[in-house]
Amino acid sequence: MSAHLGKPHVDNVRVVLVTTDNCDHQIWMTATARKKVAVDRILDAIPEGWTASLLDIKLLPRERSQLRLQAGEVRKLSRR
């Protein structure tokens, strides 16, 4: 088992733009090191027919730690 299992994986948070079938946009995030895996994880979480594209956004260390994402976790950002 990995020594990081169960610990926040905040070094590799990928930001993804999701476009719904009615052309609305959403921002999703996932904690994964590989860019291709990030998009695949988001595509697995959203309805068929929606699209996902990786955004070139680097989060600050403070922002990554506040998310508390676990390795492989996918999360949709909500408006406050």
PDB file of N, CA, C and O in Angstrom:
ATOM      1  N   MET A   1       0.833  -1.191   0.000  1.00  0.00           N
ATOM      2  CA  MET A   1       0.000   0.000   0.000  1.00  0.00           C
ATOM      3  C   MET A   1       0.870   1.244   0.000  1.00  0.00           C
ATOM      4  O   MET A   1       1.992   1.249   0.505  1.00  0.00           O
ATOM      5  N   SER A   2       0.325   2.280  -0.573  1.00  0.00           N
ATOM      6  CA  SER A   2       1.034   3.549  -0.639  1.00  0.00           C
ATOM      7  C   SER A   2       1.068   4.224   0.725  1.00  0.00           C
ATOM      8  O   SER A   2       0.123   4.123   1.508  1.00  0.00           O
ATOM      9  N   ALA A   3       2.153   4.904   0.993  1.00  0.00           N
ATOM     10  CA  ALA A   3       2.268   5.654   2.245  1.00  0.00           C
ATOM     11  C   ALA A   3       1.319   6.845   2.260  1.00  0.00           C
ATOM     12  O   ALA A   3       1.023   7.400   3.317  1.00  0.00           O
ATOM     13  N   HIS A   4       0.843   7.232   1.077  1.00  0.00           N
ATOM     14  CA  HIS A   4      -0.037   8.396   0.977  1.00  0.00           C
ATOM     15  C   HIS A   4      -1.511   8.024   1.029  1.00  0.00           C
ATOM     16  O   HIS A   4      -2.369   8.905   0.977  1.00  0.00           O
ATOM     17  N   LEU A   5      -1.817   6.752   1.130  1.00  0.00           N
ATOM     18  CA  LEU A   5      -3.207   6.318   1.128  1.00  0.00           C
ATOM     19  C   LEU A   5      -3.968   6.953   2.283  1.00  0.00           C
ATOM     20  O   LEU A   5      -3.556   6.863   3.440  1.00  0.00           O
ATOM     21  N   GLY A   6      -5.087   7.597   1.953  1.00  0.00           N
ATOM     22  CA  GLY A   6      -5.911   8.213   2.977  1.00  0.00           C
ATOM     23  C   GLY A   6      -5.488   9.615   3.371  1.00  0.00           C
ATOM     24  O   GLY A   6      -6.156  10.261   4.178  1.00  0.00           O
ATOM     25  N   LYS A   7      -4.388  10.090   2.813  1.00  0.00           N
ATOM     26  CA  LYS A   7      -3.923  11.440   3.110  1.00  0.00           C
ATOM     27  C   LYS A   7      -4.278  12.362   1.952  1.00  0.00           C
ATOM     28  O   LYS A   7      -4.368  11.918   0.807  1.00  0.00           O
ATOM     29  N   PRO A   8      -4.477  13.635   2.241  1.00  0.00           N
ATOM     30  CA  PRO A   8      -4.777  14.568   1.150  1.00  0.00           C
ATOM     31  C   PRO A   8      -3.669  14.572   0.108  1.00  0.00           C
ATOM     32  O   PRO A   8      -2.486  14.591   0.448  1.00  0.00           O
ATOM     33  N   HIS A   9      -4.050  14.554  -1.135  1.00  0.00           N
ATOM     34  CA  HIS A   9      -3.115  14.590  -2.265  1.00  0.00           C
ATOM     35  C   HIS A   9      -3.291  15.945  -2.925  1.00  0.00           C
ATOM     36  O   HIS A   9      -4.018  16.069  -3.911  1.00  0.00           O
ATOM     37  N   VAL A  10      -2.645  16.939  -2.401  1.00  0.00           N
ATOM     38  CA  VAL A  10      -2.902  18.305  -2.841  1.00  0.00           C
ATOM     39  C   VAL A  10      -1.863  18.843  -3.815  1.00  0.00           C
ATOM     40  O   VAL A  10      -2.014  19.963  -4.304  1.00  0.00           O
ATOM     41  N   ASP A  11      -0.809  18.080  -4.115  1.00  0.00           N
ATOM     42  CA  ASP A  11       0.231  18.579  -5.009  1.00  0.00           C
ATOM     43  C   ASP A  11      -0.204  18.601  -6.472  1.00  0.00           C
ATOM     44  O   ASP A  11       0.334  19.373  -7.266  1.00  0.00           O
ATOM     45  N   ASN A  12      -1.168  17.764  -6.834  1.00  0.00           N
ATOM     46  CA  ASN A  12      -1.569  17.635  -8.231  1.00  0.00           C
ATOM     47  C   ASN A  12      -3.076  17.779  -8.378  1.00  0.00           C
ATOM     48  O   ASN A  12      -3.767  16.810  -8.695  1.00  0.00           O
ATOM     49  N   VAL A  13      -3.578  18.960  -8.154  1.00  0.00           N
ATOM     50  CA  VAL A  13      -4.999  19.223  -8.345  1.00  0.00           C
ATOM     51  C   VAL A  13      -5.178  19.786  -9.752  1.00  0.00           C
ATOM     52  O   VAL A  13      -4.605  20.818 -10.101  1.00  0.00           O
ATOM     53  N   ARG A  14      -5.977  19.095 -10.545  1.00  0.00           N
ATOM     54  CA  ARG A  14      -6.238  19.510 -11.927  1.00  0.00           C
ATOM     55  C   ARG A  14      -7.602  20.190 -11.997  1.00  0.00           C
ATOM     56  O   ARG A  14      -8.564  19.734 -11.380  1.00  0.00           O
ATOM     57  N   VAL A  15      -7.675  21.272 -12.743  1.00  0.00           N
ATOM     58  CA  VAL A  15      -8.910  22.032 -12.910  1.00  0.00           C
ATOM     59  C   VAL A  15      -9.436  21.752 -14.317  1.00  0.00           C
ATOM     60  O   VAL A  15      -8.706  21.863 -15.302  1.00  0.00           O
ATOM     61  N   VAL A  16     -10.725  21.385 -14.390  1.00  0.00           N
ATOM     62  CA  VAL A  16     -11.320  20.940 -15.646  1.00  0.00           C
ATOM     63  C   VAL A  16     -12.602  21.731 -15.921  1.00  0.00           C
ATOM     64  O   VAL A  16     -13.427  21.927 -15.029  1.00  0.00           O
ATOM     65  N   LEU A  17     -12.754  22.176 -17.160  1.00  0.00           N
ATOM     66  CA  LEU A  17     -13.970  22.841 -17.606  1.00  0.00           C
ATOM     67  C   LEU A  17     -14.906  21.790 -18.186  1.00  0.00           C
ATOM     68  O   LEU A  17     -14.536  21.053 -19.100  1.00  0.00           O
ATOM     69  N   VAL A  18     -16.113  21.726 -17.651  1.00  0.00           N
ATOM     70  CA  VAL A  18     -17.131  20.791 -18.138  1.00  0.00           C
ATOM     71  C   VAL A  18     -18.196  21.603 -18.870  1.00  0.00           C
ATOM     72  O   VAL A  18     -18.667  22.630 -18.383  1.00  0.00           O
ATOM     73  N   THR A  19     -18.557  21.112 -20.048  1.00  0.00           N
ATOM     74  CA  THR A  19     -19.639  21.721 -20.820  1.00  0.00           C
ATOM     75  C   THR A  19     -20.790  20.730 -20.874  1.00  0.00           C
ATOM     76  O   THR A  19     -20.624  19.596 -21.321  1.00  0.00           O
ATOM     77  N   THR A  20     -21.957  21.166 -20.416  1.00  0.00           N
ATOM     78  CA  THR A  20     -23.131  20.299 -20.381  1.00  0.00           C
ATOM     79  C   THR A  20     -23.762  20.215 -21.774  1.00  0.00           C
ATOM     80  O   THR A  20     -23.362  20.926 -22.696  1.00  0.00           O
ATOM     81  N   ASP A  21     -24.744  19.343 -21.904  1.00  0.00           N
ATOM     82  CA  ASP A  21     -25.391  19.189 -23.205  1.00  0.00           C
ATOM     83  C   ASP A  21     -26.216  20.412 -23.612  1.00  0.00           C
ATOM     84  O   ASP A  21     -26.589  20.537 -24.778  1.00  0.00           O
ATOM     85  N   ASN A  22     -26.506  21.315 -22.671  1.00  0.00           N
ATOM     86  CA  ASN A  22     -27.195  22.568 -23.040  1.00  0.00           C
ATOM     87  C   ASN A  22     -26.232  23.763 -23.022  1.00  0.00           C
ATOM     88  O   ASN A  22     -26.655  24.915 -22.919  1.00  0.00           O
ATOM     89  N   CYS A  23     -24.938  23.468 -23.123  1.00  0.00           N
ATOM     90  CA  CYS A  23     -23.851  24.452 -23.262  1.00  0.00           C
ATOM     91  C   CYS A  23     -23.591  25.295 -22.012  1.00  0.00           C
ATOM     92  O   CYS A  23     -22.952  26.343 -22.106  1.00  0.00           O
ATOM     93  N   ASP A  24     -24.073  24.860 -20.846  1.00  0.00           N
ATOM     94  CA  ASP A  24     -23.671  25.505 -19.597  1.00  0.00           C
ATOM     95  C   ASP A  24     -22.261  25.046 -19.257  1.00  0.00           C
ATOM     96  O   ASP A  24     -21.830  23.977 -19.689  1.00  0.00           O
ATOM     97  N   HIS A  25     -21.547  25.849 -18.486  1.00  0.00           N
ATOM     98  CA  HIS A  25     -20.188  25.509 -18.093  1.00  0.00           C
ATOM     99  C   HIS A  25     -20.096  25.319 -16.590  1.00  0.00           C
ATOM    100  O   HIS A  25     -20.734  26.029 -15.813  1.00  0.00           O
ATOM    101  N   GLN A  26     -19.293  24.351 -16.201  1.00  0.00           N
ATOM    102  CA  GLN A  26     -19.039  24.063 -14.792  1.00  0.00           C
ATOM    103  C   GLN A  26     -17.540  23.865 -14.617  1.00  0.00           C
ATOM    104  O   GLN A  26     -16.840  23.472 -15.550  1.00  0.00           O
ATOM    105  N   ILE A  27     -17.058  24.142 -13.412  1.00  0.00           N
ATOM    106  CA  ILE A  27     -15.659  23.890 -13.085  1.00  0.00           C
ATOM    107  C   ILE A  27     -15.611  22.702 -12.124  1.00  0.00           C
ATOM    108  O   ILE A  27     -16.292  22.683 -11.099  1.00  0.00           O
ATOM    109  N   TRP A  28     -14.797  21.726 -12.477  1.00  0.00           N
ATOM    110  CA  TRP A  28     -14.588  20.535 -11.663  1.00  0.00           C
ATOM    111  C   TRP A  28     -13.105  20.430 -11.351  1.00  0.00           C
ATOM    112  O   TRP A  28     -12.275  20.997 -12.061  1.00  0.00           O
ATOM    113  N   MET A  29     -12.774  19.706 -10.291  1.00  0.00           N
ATOM    114  CA  MET A  29     -11.379  19.469  -9.920  1.00  0.00           C
ATOM    115  C   MET A  29     -11.193  18.007  -9.580  1.00  0.00           C
ATOM    116  O   MET A  29     -12.120  17.320  -9.150  1.00  0.00           O
ATOM    117  N   THR A  30      -9.973  17.554  -9.785  1.00  0.00           N
ATOM    118  CA  THR A  30      -9.616  16.197  -9.388  1.00  0.00           C
ATOM    119  C   THR A  30      -8.165  16.175  -8.937  1.00  0.00           C
ATOM    120  O   THR A  30      -7.336  16.939  -9.432  1.00  0.00           O
ATOM    121  N   ALA A  31      -7.870  15.303  -8.005  1.00  0.00           N
ATOM    122  CA  ALA A  31      -6.508  15.163  -7.482  1.00  0.00           C
ATOM    123  C   ALA A  31      -5.845  13.974  -8.158  1.00  0.00           C
ATOM    124  O   ALA A  31      -6.041  12.827  -7.757  1.00  0.00           O
ATOM    125  N   THR A  32      -5.065  14.259  -9.179  1.00  0.00           N
ATOM    126  CA  THR A  32      -4.332  13.227  -9.899  1.00  0.00           C
ATOM    127  C   THR A  32      -3.105  13.846 -10.558  1.00  0.00           C
ATOM    128  O   THR A  32      -3.123  15.009 -10.959  1.00  0.00           O
ATOM    129  N   ALA A  33      -2.057  13.068 -10.663  1.00  0.00           N
ATOM    130  CA  ALA A  33      -0.806  13.578 -11.206  1.00  0.00           C
ATOM    131  C   ALA A  33      -0.842  13.718 -12.731  1.00  0.00           C
ATOM    132  O   ALA A  33      -0.245  14.641 -13.286  1.00  0.00           O
ATOM    133  N   ARG A  34      -1.536  12.811 -13.400  1.00  0.00           N
ATOM    134  CA  ARG A  34      -1.514  12.795 -14.868  1.00  0.00           C
ATOM    135  C   ARG A  34      -2.703  13.548 -15.453  1.00  0.00           C
ATOM    136  O   ARG A  34      -3.847  13.347 -15.045  1.00  0.00           O
ATOM    137  N   LYS A  35      -2.413  14.417 -16.414  1.00  0.00           N
ATOM    138  CA  LYS A  35      -3.450  15.246 -17.030  1.00  0.00           C
ATOM    139  C   LYS A  35      -4.524  14.408 -17.709  1.00  0.00           C
ATOM    140  O   LYS A  35      -5.713  14.685 -17.548  1.00  0.00           O
ATOM    141  N   LYS A  36      -4.127  13.393 -18.462  1.00  0.00           N
ATOM    142  CA  LYS A  36      -5.088  12.541 -19.177  1.00  0.00           C
ATOM    143  C   LYS A  36      -6.000  11.819 -18.191  1.00  0.00           C
ATOM    144  O   LYS A  36      -7.198  11.688 -18.441  1.00  0.00           O
ATOM    145  N   VAL A  37      -5.456  11.357 -17.091  1.00  0.00           N
ATOM    146  CA  VAL A  37      -6.254  10.674 -16.073  1.00  0.00           C
ATOM    147  C   VAL A  37      -7.266  11.639 -15.471  1.00  0.00           C
ATOM    148  O   VAL A  37      -8.391  11.246 -15.163  1.00  0.00           O
ATOM    149  N   ALA A  38      -6.875  12.895 -15.301  1.00  0.00           N
ATOM    150  CA  ALA A  38      -7.778  13.900 -14.726  1.00  0.00           C
ATOM    151  C   ALA A  38      -9.034  14.044 -15.580  1.00  0.00           C
ATOM    152  O   ALA A  38     -10.147  14.016 -15.055  1.00  0.00           O
ATOM    153  N   VAL A  39      -8.867  14.195 -16.874  1.00  0.00           N
ATOM    154  CA  VAL A  39     -10.014  14.343 -17.769  1.00  0.00           C
ATOM    155  C   VAL A  39     -10.851  13.072 -17.768  1.00  0.00           C
ATOM    156  O   VAL A  39     -12.079  13.144 -17.740  1.00  0.00           O
ATOM    157  N   ASP A  40     -10.205  11.909 -17.797  1.00  0.00           N
ATOM    158  CA  ASP A  40     -10.939  10.639 -17.777  1.00  0.00           C
ATOM    159  C   ASP A  40     -11.774  10.491 -16.506  1.00  0.00           C
ATOM    160  O   ASP A  40     -12.914  10.031 -16.565  1.00  0.00           O
ATOM    161  N   ARG A  41     -11.218  10.875 -15.367  1.00  0.00           N
ATOM    162  CA  ARG A  41     -11.970  10.776 -14.103  1.00  0.00           C
ATOM    163  C   ARG A  41     -13.208  11.674 -14.123  1.00  0.00           C
ATOM    164  O   ARG A  41     -14.277  11.282 -13.655  1.00  0.00           O
ATOM    165  N   ILE A  42     -13.051  12.873 -14.666  1.00  0.00           N
ATOM    166  CA  ILE A  42     -14.191  13.791 -14.761  1.00  0.00           C
ATOM    167  C   ILE A  42     -15.237  13.220 -15.716  1.00  0.00           C
ATOM    168  O   ILE A  42     -16.430  13.240 -15.412  1.00  0.00           O
ATOM    169  N   LEU A  43     -14.800  12.715 -16.862  1.00  0.00           N
ATOM    170  CA  LEU A  43     -15.739  12.136 -17.824  1.00  0.00           C
ATOM    171  C   LEU A  43     -16.514  10.969 -17.210  1.00  0.00           C
ATOM    172  O   LEU A  43     -17.685  10.767 -17.535  1.00  0.00           O
ATOM    173  N   ASP A  44     -15.883  10.211 -16.339  1.00  0.00           N
ATOM    174  CA  ASP A  44     -16.565   9.107 -15.652  1.00  0.00           C
ATOM    175  C   ASP A  44     -17.625   9.614 -14.674  1.00  0.00           C
ATOM    176  O   ASP A  44     -18.574   8.896 -14.359  1.00  0.00           O
ATOM    177  N   ALA A  45     -17.464  10.853 -14.193  1.00  0.00           N
ATOM    178  CA  ALA A  45     -18.356  11.397 -13.166  1.00  0.00           C
ATOM    179  C   ALA A  45     -19.523  12.210 -13.728  1.00  0.00           C
ATOM    180  O   ALA A  45     -20.498  12.466 -13.021  1.00  0.00           O
ATOM    181  N   ILE A  46     -19.427  12.612 -14.986  1.00  0.00           N
ATOM    182  CA  ILE A  46     -20.467  13.472 -15.557  1.00  0.00           C
ATOM    183  C   ILE A  46     -21.340  12.664 -16.521  1.00  0.00           C
ATOM    184  O   ILE A  46     -20.940  11.593 -16.978  1.00  0.00           O
ATOM    185  N   PRO A  47     -22.533  13.183 -16.828  1.00  0.00           N
ATOM    186  CA  PRO A  47     -23.420  12.464 -17.750  1.00  0.00           C
ATOM    187  C   PRO A  47     -22.825  12.316 -19.154  1.00  0.00           C
ATOM    188  O   PRO A  47     -22.042  13.151 -19.607  1.00  0.00           O
ATOM    189  N   GLU A  48     -23.212  11.248 -19.819  1.00  0.00           N
ATOM    190  CA  GLU A  48     -22.792  11.024 -21.196  1.00  0.00           C
ATOM    191  C   GLU A  48     -23.288  12.178 -22.066  1.00  0.00           C
ATOM    192  O   GLU A  48     -24.410  12.657 -21.897  1.00  0.00           O
ATOM    193  N   GLY A  49     -22.455  12.613 -22.984  1.00  0.00           N
ATOM    194  CA  GLY A  49     -22.809  13.731 -23.857  1.00  0.00           C
ATOM    195  C   GLY A  49     -22.206  15.050 -23.411  1.00  0.00           C
ATOM    196  O   GLY A  49     -22.120  15.995 -24.195  1.00  0.00           O
ATOM    197  N   TRP A  50     -21.786  15.119 -22.151  1.00  0.00           N
ATOM    198  CA  TRP A  50     -21.094  16.305 -21.673  1.00  0.00           C
ATOM    199  C   TRP A  50     -19.622  16.172 -22.047  1.00  0.00           C
ATOM    200  O   TRP A  50     -19.134  15.064 -22.271  1.00  0.00           O
ATOM    201  N   THR A  51     -18.915  17.298 -22.116  1.00  0.00           N
ATOM    202  CA  THR A  51     -17.494  17.263 -22.448  1.00  0.00           C
ATOM    203  C   THR A  51     -16.660  17.835 -21.303  1.00  0.00           C
ATOM    204  O   THR A  51     -17.157  18.580 -20.459  1.00  0.00           O
ATOM    205  N   ALA A  52     -15.389  17.467 -21.300  1.00  0.00           N
ATOM    206  CA  ALA A  52     -14.460  17.939 -20.274  1.00  0.00           C
ATOM    207  C   ALA A  52     -13.138  18.294 -20.934  1.00  0.00           C
ATOM    208  O   ALA A  52     -12.627  17.550 -21.771  1.00  0.00           O
ATOM    209  N   SER A  53     -12.590  19.443 -20.545  1.00  0.00           N
ATOM    210  CA  SER A  53     -11.281  19.843 -21.061  1.00  0.00           C
ATOM    211  C   SER A  53     -10.460  20.448 -19.933  1.00  0.00           C
ATOM    212  O   SER A  53     -10.949  21.233 -19.121  1.00  0.00           O
ATOM    213  N   LEU A  54      -9.218  20.059 -19.915  1.00  0.00           N
ATOM    214  CA  LEU A  54      -8.291  20.503 -18.875  1.00  0.00           C
ATOM    215  C   LEU A  54      -7.989  21.987 -19.038  1.00  0.00           C
ATOM    216  O   LEU A  54      -7.715  22.454 -20.144  1.00  0.00           O
ATOM    217  N   LEU A  55      -8.041  22.717 -17.941  1.00  0.00           N
ATOM    218  CA  LEU A  55      -7.680  24.129 -17.939  1.00  0.00           C
ATOM    219  C   LEU A  55      -6.246  24.271 -17.435  1.00  0.00           C
ATOM    220  O   LEU A  55      -5.804  23.497 -16.585  1.00  0.00           O
ATOM    221  N   ASP A  56      -5.534  25.240 -17.948  1.00  0.00           N
ATOM    222  CA  ASP A  56      -4.149  25.485 -17.538  1.00  0.00           C
ATOM    223  C   ASP A  56      -4.153  26.456 -16.359  1.00  0.00           C
ATOM    224  O   ASP A  56      -3.760  27.616 -16.481  1.00  0.00           O
ATOM    225  N   ILE A  57      -4.610  25.947 -15.215  1.00  0.00           N
ATOM    226  CA  ILE A  57      -4.702  26.755 -13.998  1.00  0.00           C
ATOM    227  C   ILE A  57      -3.877  26.083 -12.908  1.00  0.00           C
ATOM    228  O   ILE A  57      -4.053  24.897 -12.628  1.00  0.00           O
ATOM    229  N   LYS A  58      -2.997  26.828 -12.309  1.00  0.00           N
ATOM    230  CA  LYS A  58      -2.194  26.327 -11.194  1.00  0.00           C
ATOM    231  C   LYS A  58      -2.726  26.940  -9.907  1.00  0.00           C
ATOM    232  O   LYS A  58      -2.755  28.161  -9.755  1.00  0.00           O
ATOM    233  N   LEU A  59      -3.140  26.093  -8.993  1.00  0.00           N
ATOM    234  CA  LEU A  59      -3.633  26.587  -7.706  1.00  0.00           C
ATOM    235  C   LEU A  59      -2.470  26.874  -6.774  1.00  0.00           C
ATOM    236  O   LEU A  59      -1.430  26.219  -6.842  1.00  0.00           O
ATOM    237  N   LEU A  60      -2.649  27.844  -5.914  1.00  0.00           N
ATOM    238  CA  LEU A  60      -1.657  28.142  -4.885  1.00  0.00           C
ATOM    239  C   LEU A  60      -1.661  27.014  -3.850  1.00  0.00           C
ATOM    240  O   LEU A  60      -2.686  26.357  -3.669  1.00  0.00           O
ATOM    241  N   PRO A  61      -0.545  26.778  -3.176  1.00  0.00           N
ATOM    242  CA  PRO A  61      -0.514  25.728  -2.152  1.00  0.00           C
ATOM    243  C   PRO A  61      -1.636  25.869  -1.116  1.00  0.00           C
ATOM    244  O   PRO A  61      -2.217  24.870  -0.693  1.00  0.00           O
ATOM    245  N   ARG A  62      -1.936  27.079  -0.716  1.00  0.00           N
ATOM    246  CA  ARG A  62      -3.012  27.316   0.258  1.00  0.00           C
ATOM    247  C   ARG A  62      -4.362  26.882  -0.313  1.00  0.00           C
ATOM    248  O   ARG A  62      -5.175  26.282   0.390  1.00  0.00           O
ATOM    249  N   GLU A  63      -4.593  27.186  -1.582  1.00  0.00           N
ATOM    250  CA  GLU A  63      -5.852  26.802  -2.232  1.00  0.00           C
ATOM    251  C   GLU A  63      -5.972  25.286  -2.329  1.00  0.00           C
ATOM    252  O   GLU A  63      -7.036  24.723  -2.071  1.00  0.00           O
ATOM    253  N   ARG A  64      -4.869  24.627  -2.704  1.00  0.00           N
ATOM    254  CA  ARG A  64      -4.889  23.159  -2.805  1.00  0.00           C
ATOM    255  C   ARG A  64      -5.169  22.519  -1.460  1.00  0.00           C
ATOM    256  O   ARG A  64      -5.944  21.566  -1.376  1.00  0.00           O
ATOM    257  N   SER A  65      -4.550  23.029  -0.407  1.00  0.00           N
ATOM    258  CA  SER A  65      -4.749  22.421   0.911  1.00  0.00           C
ATOM    259  C   SER A  65      -6.169  22.652   1.429  1.00  0.00           C
ATOM    260  O   SER A  65      -6.711  21.804   2.138  1.00  0.00           O
ATOM    261  N   GLN A  66      -6.771  23.778   1.088  1.00  0.00           N
ATOM    262  CA  GLN A  66      -8.146  24.051   1.524  1.00  0.00           C
ATOM    263  C   GLN A  66      -9.152  23.102   0.883  1.00  0.00           C
ATOM    264  O   GLN A  66     -10.204  22.836   1.465  1.00  0.00           O
ATOM    265  N   LEU A  67      -8.849  22.595  -0.292  1.00  0.00           N
ATOM    266  CA  LEU A  67      -9.753  21.671  -0.975  1.00  0.00           C
ATOM    267  C   LEU A  67      -9.837  20.318  -0.273  1.00  0.00           C
ATOM    268  O   LEU A  67     -10.877  19.660  -0.300  1.00  0.00           O
ATOM    269  N   ARG A  68      -8.742  19.910   0.351  1.00  0.00           N
ATOM    270  CA  ARG A  68      -8.685  18.620   1.050  1.00  0.00           C
ATOM    271  C   ARG A  68      -9.112  17.446   0.172  1.00  0.00           C
ATOM    272  O   ARG A  68      -9.803  16.537   0.630  1.00  0.00           O
ATOM    273  N   LEU A  69      -8.696  17.475  -1.086  1.00  0.00           N
ATOM    274  CA  LEU A  69      -8.997  16.376  -1.995  1.00  0.00           C
ATOM    275  C   LEU A  69      -8.126  15.169  -1.683  1.00  0.00           C
ATOM    276  O   LEU A  69      -6.934  15.306  -1.408  1.00  0.00           O
ATOM    277  N   GLN A  70      -8.718  14.004  -1.728  1.00  0.00           N
ATOM    278  CA  GLN A  70      -7.980  12.755  -1.600  1.00  0.00           C
ATOM    279  C   GLN A  70      -7.515  12.341  -2.994  1.00  0.00           C
ATOM    280  O   GLN A  70      -8.116  12.747  -3.989  1.00  0.00           O
ATOM    281  N   ALA A  71      -6.468  11.550  -3.077  1.00  0.00           N
ATOM    282  CA  ALA A  71      -5.957  11.068  -4.358  1.00  0.00           C
ATOM    283  C   ALA A  71      -7.090  10.423  -5.150  1.00  0.00           C
ATOM    284  O   ALA A  71      -7.776   9.528  -4.656  1.00  0.00           O
ATOM    285  N   GLY A  72      -7.278  10.889  -6.385  1.00  0.00           N
ATOM    286  CA  GLY A  72      -8.299  10.339  -7.258  1.00  0.00           C
ATOM    287  C   GLY A  72      -9.687  10.929  -7.081  1.00  0.00           C
ATOM    288  O   GLY A  72     -10.583  10.642  -7.874  1.00  0.00           O
ATOM    289  N   GLU A  73      -9.880  11.744  -6.062  1.00  0.00           N
ATOM    290  CA  GLU A  73     -11.206  12.325  -5.804  1.00  0.00           C
ATOM    291  C   GLU A  73     -11.570  13.346  -6.881  1.00  0.00           C
ATOM    292  O   GLU A  73     -10.716  14.067  -7.395  1.00  0.00           O
ATOM    293  N   VAL A  74     -12.861  13.385  -7.205  1.00  0.00           N
ATOM    294  CA  VAL A  74     -13.414  14.322  -8.182  1.00  0.00           C
ATOM    295  C   VAL A  74     -14.444  15.181  -7.468  1.00  0.00           C
ATOM    296  O   VAL A  74     -15.247  14.682  -6.679  1.00  0.00           O
ATOM    297  N   ARG A  75     -14.415  16.475  -7.752  1.00  0.00           N
ATOM    298  CA  ARG A  75     -15.357  17.366  -7.084  1.00  0.00           C
ATOM    299  C   ARG A  75     -15.786  18.503  -8.024  1.00  0.00           C
ATOM    300  O   ARG A  75     -14.959  19.108  -8.707  1.00  0.00           O
ATOM    301  N   LYS A  76     -17.093  18.777  -8.040  1.00  0.00           N
ATOM    302  CA  LYS A  76     -17.622  19.919  -8.776  1.00  0.00           C
ATOM    303  C   LYS A  76     -17.560  21.132  -7.853  1.00  0.00           C
ATOM    304  O   LYS A  76     -17.948  21.049  -6.688  1.00  0.00           O
ATOM    305  N   LEU A  77     -17.078  22.250  -8.369  1.00  0.00           N
ATOM    306  CA  LEU A  77     -17.070  23.476  -7.579  1.00  0.00           C
ATOM    307  C   LEU A  77     -18.461  24.065  -7.591  1.00  0.00           C
ATOM    308  O   LEU A  77     -19.137  24.082  -8.619  1.00  0.00           O
ATOM    309  N   SER A  78     -18.874  24.539  -6.453  1.00  0.00           N
ATOM    310  CA  SER A  78     -20.188  25.168  -6.367  1.00  0.00           C
ATOM    311  C   SER A  78     -20.009  26.647  -6.080  1.00  0.00           C
ATOM    312  O   SER A  78     -18.986  27.079  -5.550  1.00  0.00           O
ATOM    313  N   ARG A  79     -21.014  27.401  -6.436  1.00  0.00           N
ATOM    314  CA  ARG A  79     -20.974  28.839  -6.181  1.00  0.00           C
ATOM    315  C   ARG A  79     -21.378  29.083  -4.750  1.00  0.00           C
ATOM    316  O   ARG A  79     -22.223  28.376  -4.201  1.00  0.00           O
ATOM    317  N   ARG A  80     -20.776  30.081  -4.150  1.00  0.00           N
ATOM    318  CA  ARG A  80     -21.111  30.425  -2.763  1.00  0.00           C
ATOM    319  C   ARG A  80     -22.043  31.583  -2.743  1.00  0.00           C
ATOM    320  O   ARG A  80     -22.448  32.032  -1.671  1.00  0.00           O
TER     321      ARG A  80
END
